């Protein structure tokens, strides 16, 4: 939904090209949806293995949100090596951003699971838990 709300809808509002329909499908189905001709383009933060041409359209920041009293508050960046030492509140695997995070972490030290991890379906709920000091919320918006 982030891609539709933050990239495609604003682009459609200013585009001179016709936008016929924007449809959300599960990330795992994007390549098949395009390959079968049901869509002309597919957008995903984690395209996976595909025979389709893939290119970068936009970069989204990933935020590590903490309460104001946390030592990281006010820092512009936090290296992954520091991030993995904290209890994390992360999106479920239904979110592409989570799979991207897992990919980066697996190259570094293995997938999530070696530290305290709580999965959340709702980014705002993750932010609320982080505000209470229950961990670092990893969110894209």
SULLIN-V433455 format. One record per pair of residues at least 24 apart in sequence whose ideal C-beta (glycine too) atoms are under 7 Angstrom apart, sorted by the first residue. I is the first residue (numbers start at 1). J is the second residue. If there is no record, write none. Layout:
# SULLIN-V433455
I | J
I | J
This chain:
# SULLIN-V433455
2 | 60
2 | 140
2 | 141
3 | 43
7 | 43
7 | 58
8 | 43
27 | 96
44 | 96
45 | 96
45 | 97
45 | 100
46 | 96
46 | 99
46 | 100
60 | 140
62 | 97
62 | 138
62 | 140
63 | 139
64 | 136
64 | 138
65 | 127
65 | 130
65 | 136
65 | 137
65 | 139
66 | 130
66 | 136
67 | 130
67 | 131
67 | 133
80 | 104
80 | 105
80 | 108
83 | 136
84 | 109
84 | 115
85 | 115
86 | 135
86 | 136
87 | 115
87 | 116
87 | 135
87 | 136
88 | 115
88 | 117
88 | 135
88 | 136
88 | 138
89 | 118
89 | 120
89 | 126
89 | 129
89 | 130
89 | 134
89 | 135
89 | 136
89 | 137
89 | 138
90 | 117
90 | 119
90 | 138
91 | 120
92 | 119
92 | 121
97 | 140
101 | 138
